[in-house]
Amino acid sequence: MSEQKPTGDSAPESQQPAEGRPDGDGGPLMFVLRYVLPSVVTVAGLVMMAMGGETNVEGGAGVVSAGLAIFLVNWLFRAGASGDREREREDAAREYFDVHGRWPD
């Protein structure tokens, strides 16, 4: 590891957002993928269930399950990705501590 010299009280570069990596919600396309798509699939399943007999109820239940699965997979992916970002921030804070002798603000 190379020796880093203190440059003042500013946070290290590794704590700054990386270029090309969205730190926000991901934009309108990700909103559609995370919330609108699962909602549309789930509502379509509910409509199928309301439209007919036993076969339609079973098929609609499968479609509702697919919509809920889409939502849960998106949620699990976001939970995992947020853990990675937290680890990166912790590593950057430790490097800052090693260089400056105090924990960053």
Order of alpha helices (4+ residues) and beta strands (2+ residues): alpha-alpha-alpha
